[in-house]
Amino acid sequence: MSTVFLYEKIYEAILSDIVSGKFQGGDILPSEKELCVQYEVSLITVRRALKQLEQDNIIMKAKGKGSVVNADIRGGQGCKNKNLGIMDLAWSGIIMPQYDPVPFNSNLYNQNEWKNIIYSAIYRKLSSKYNLIIGTYDRDYVLNHFEETVFRNVDRILVIGVYTQELIDMLHNLGKLVIVYNNFDKNIRVCSVTNDERQKTSDLVTHLIKSGHKKIASINGDITFSESVERFMGYQEALMKNNVPVSWNLIKWGNRSAESGYFLAKEWLSEKDPPTAIVCVNDCVAAGAVYAVKEMGLDCPRDISIVGHDNNVLIQDLSIPKITSIDPKYDLIGNKIADKIVRDIWLDDTTIIESEIVFKDTAKCYNPLDHNSLKSNYS
């Protein structure tokens, strides 16, 4: 049995008062001396409890006032049931590009496998105590017909996809506790778990540049997919930081499918002076690009390097050669979302999960963990 320290009991007692609404956002807590008298503990114990509350962003120190409850806190006391919702939002206002049939079974390449990993992690952690309800809707439908959705009797909701501050505010006003996956808009105030999409893509493109690539192309997803934009920004920033020109003829926007990777890569490969590397928005697109390379009698990575994103296990099992990719740690993301979605104290705080570059077979890219990799990749 683990030991519970006295300061932890004081922490829980103060936290309970905040959750119950006794102290609300912006309220000043009793002074340290008053807390010592109230709980019959030493000043050191009170200060340690307050320090932990401050580290957890539940309170903050205000000069001349003492300890103040974070103004952004929303208590979870309104939650009446054990239902958790996952709201997967699309937007019908975007017209997706369509492609001709491809000479391979594109149905094998699931571009949404990342969602399944996140959902499964949440289910494993919370299914014994909560009911998990998943629904896919158009964003505007939710805004206008929320009471007709499966989420009307759900108190805690994870939002994935195309959301706005208007939608988040509507859910908050209905008493819902909301967390989103990947909030890249600093103007949207909401609790979130977010990837370092831009930074890690920039790191991977920088590796390509340092490995000798100068003509690096980019196949992106649809513009409404915020991850597409973040990954493109990472690509662009890496070029600019390394004094490599950003050429618009090396940038294409698709629909995140293997078909888009296949056809858009073929357009470049048919040119007299094609790019030496293609950065793909995900592994589905990368798999399509690899197929196009092989179909045209070229070799990957000898003639051209291809990199993806997601480290999609299903695609990695199908692809020969194996795709150099970025692993966003979706299982860890699901676990962190599970931790935050059941909190009694709700903050508009952001947890950033660091991704990892996974060096495999499709890129002439120096692996910093393998000093022989650059030599072997170029041989």
N, C-alpha and C positions, 0 to 999 in steps of 0.2 A: 504494500500500500504506500503510495507516494505521500510525502510530508507536505502539509499545507501550512505555509508560514503565516504569522500573524498579520503582516502587511497585506497579504493576499486576501485575508478575510475583510480587512478594512476596504481594500480595493473593491471587492464584490459588494460590500454594503453600500458604498457610495454609488457604484454603478447601478445597483438595484433602485436607488432613489431616483436616478436619472431616467432609467427605463420606465419606472412607474409614473413619471411626470412630475414628481415632487420638485425636481430641478429641471428646468428646460433650457434650450439653447439660449445663451446670453446671460443666464443667471449666475450670480456670484455664490460660490460655495462658502460655508462657514470658515472662519479663520483656522489656521493650524492649531492654535491653542484651544479653540472651541471644539475641534474634532478630537483633540486629545482627551478633553473632559467627557465628550459624548461617548467615545468608545473605550475610555479608560486604558489608554495605551500611551507609549512614550512619543515624544516629538519626532524621534528618528523613524519610528514605525509609520507615523502619519505622513512624513515627508517622502518615505519610500513608496507608499501607496499612491500619493499624489504624483510622484515622478513617473510611475508606471502608467497612470491615467493620461498624463501629458504625452508620453511616448506613443500611446495608442490613439492620439489625436482626439481624445474624449474631452479633455480640458486644456486650457492654455493659461499661461501666466500673464496677467495684465498689470502693468506698472501702476502702483497706487491702489489696486483693487484686490489683488490676490489671485485665487484660482477661479477661472470663469469657464462655464460649460461651453463647449464649441457651439457656435451659433448655427452651424450647418447640420447639427444632429437632428435626426428624426427618430423617435422611439419606435420600437416594434410592438408596443403593447396593443396596437390595433389588429394584429394578426390573430384571426379566430380559428384558423384551420391548419391542417398539415398538408396543404396542397402547394406544390412548387410548379411554376409554369416556365416553359421555354418557348418564347415567342420568336419564331423565325420569320423575319420580315423581308419581303421583296417590294419592288415598286414597279407598277405597270406602265409608268410614264417613259421608260427607256426601251428603245427598239434595239434588240440584240442582232448582231450580224449573223447571217446564215451562210452555210458552206455546202458545197457539193459533197456527195458520198466520198469516203476515203477508202483506200485499198487495204484496210485493216479493221478489225472489230473494235470500234471506238467505245462500244458499250462496256468494255472491260475496264475502261479508265474512269473511275469515279472521282470527280473533282471535289466532291463534298465529303470525302472520307474523314476529313478533319473534324467535321461536326459530330460524326458518329463516335470519334474518340473522346471528345469533350463530353458528350451526352453520357457515354458509358462510364466515364470517371465519376460524374455526378451521381449516376444511378448506384454505382457500387458503394459510394460513401454514404448516401442518404436514404436509399430505398427502404431500409428497415424502420425508418421513422417518418418518412414523408411519401406522399403520392406524387409522382413525376408526370406532368401533363405537357405534351409537345404539340404545338399547333403552328402551321404555316399560313400566313395571311399577307395580303397586300397592305402596305402601310396605311394608305388612305382609307381602306375598309375599317381598319382598327380604330382610326381616328373618328370615323363617322358612325360606326356600328359596334362599339366595344361590347355592349350588353348581349350581342348575338354571337360572341366568340366563346371559346372554351375557357377563357381566362376570367370570366365575370366573377367566379367564386374562388379565385386564386389570389392569395395575399402577397406572395413573393414571386417575382417574375425576372427571369434572365432574358434580356433582349439581344438578339443576334440579327445583323443585317442592316437594312436601310432605315434608320430612325432619325428623328429630329428632336429639338428641344421641346417643341409643341407636344409631341407624343409623350415624352418623358414627363413633362409637367402635368399632362392629363392623367397619367397613371398615378403620379404622386398625389394629385388632388382627389383621386378616388381611394386614397389610403393604401395604395400598393407600395411595397418596398421593391425597388427596381435596381438591378445591376446589369450592366451591358458588357459584352465582350468587344474589345478593341474600340475604345473611344479616342480618336485622333484629333477631334475638334476641341480645342481648349476653351471654346465659348460655351460648350455644353456641360452643364453641371450635373453630374451623375456619378454614382459609384461604379467603378469599372475594374476589370482585369484586362491588361493590354500587353501586346507583344512589342518588342523593339524592332518592328518590321523594317522601318527606314534605316536604322543604324546597321542591322545585320546585312541587309542587301548592299548597303554601301561598303561594308567590310568585304563581302564576297567579290564585288566588282573591283575593289582596290586590289585584292589578291590577283584577279585576272590581269589587271594593269601591270602589277609588279612582276607577273610571270611573262610579260612581253607583249600582251595584247594591247592594241591601240584602236582598232576598228571593232568596237563592241556594240552589238545591236540589242534591242529590247522589244520583247513581245509582251504586251500588257493585257490585263483583263478589261472588263467593261468599266466605264468611268464611275458608275454608281457603287461599285465594290470598293469600299474605302481602303482595303488592303492593297488593291491594285495601284491606287494612287500613292500610298505610302511607299510601296516597293519601287515604284517608278521614281519617286523623289529620292530614294536612296541611291538608285542607279545614277540619276542626274548629278547628285551631290558628289559622288565618288569621282565622276569624270571631271567636274569643275575643280575639286580639291587637288587632283593630280594633273591639271593643265591639259586635259584631253578635251578637244572640242565636242560640244553637244550637237550632233547632226540629226536634223529631223527626218532625213531619209533613212536613218537607222532606228527609227521608233515607229512601232505599229501597235494598234489597239484591236484586240479580238474579243473573245467571249469566255476565256478560261478553259476552253475545251481542247481535246487532242486534235480535233479538226483544224482549229485556228492555228495551232502550232505547226501542223503539217503544211497547210497552204501558205501561211505567211512566211515560213522559213524557205519554202520553195521559191518564192518571189525573189528573195535575196540570193539564194544559191544559183539562180539562173543568170545572175549578173556577171559581168566580166571580172569585177573586183569585189567579191562578196566579203562580208565581215568575217573576222577570224574567231569571233565568239558571239553567242546569243544568250542573253539573260532572259529567262522565261518566268512569267508570273507565278506558275505553279508546275508541279511535276507532270500533270496531264499535258499541258502545252509543251513541256520539254520532251515528253515521250513522242508526241506528234512530230516535233522538229527532228528528233533522232531518226525517226522512220524516214522522213524526207531526205535526210543526209544519206542514209544507206541506200535508198531507192535510186538516188542520183549517182551511185557508184563511188561515193566519198566515204571517208573514214572519220569517225568521231572517237578520240579527239585529235587525230593526226592532222586532218584538214580543217576542222572547225570544232570549237569547244561549245558545249551546251550545258547550262546550269539551270536548275529549277528551284522550287520552294515547296515546303511542306514535308519533305522526306516521307512521302506517301508509300507505306509498306506494300500495298497491293500493286502499285505501279512499279516499284522497285523490283518486285518479284517477277514482273512481266518483261521488264526492259533489259535488253542486252545491247550495249554495255549499261552498267548501273549508273544512275544519274547523280552527279554531284549536286547537292541540294542544301537547303537550310531546314533544320529541325526546330519548329517553334515550341516544342515541348507541350503538345496538346493535352497529354495526360495530366501533367502538372497544372496546366491552366484549368482543367476541369476540377481538380482537387481544390485549387485556390478559390474558384467560383463557389464550390460547395461550402467552403469555410465561411465565405463572406455572406452568402445568401441566407444563412440561418442565424446571423447575428441579431441580437436584440437591440443593439445600438447601430443606427444606420448613418453612415457618413458618405459624403460625396468624395471619397478618396480613391486613388488609383494605385493599383498594384501592377508593376511592370515585370513581366517574365522574360528573361534573357534567352534568346534562341541560340542555336549552335550550328556552325557550318559543318556539314558532313561531306568530306572529300571522298569521291568515288572514282568512276572510270571515264566520265564524259568530258573532262576539262583538263587542259594544260594549265594547271593551277598549283602553285607551290603550297604544299601542306606544311605549315610551320611546325607540326609535330613530327614530320618525317623529313629529315635533311636530304634524303635521296630521292624524294618525290619529283622534284623539278627535273632532275636529270632523266629519271625513268620515263616521265610523261612525254618528254621531247624526243626520246630515242625511237 
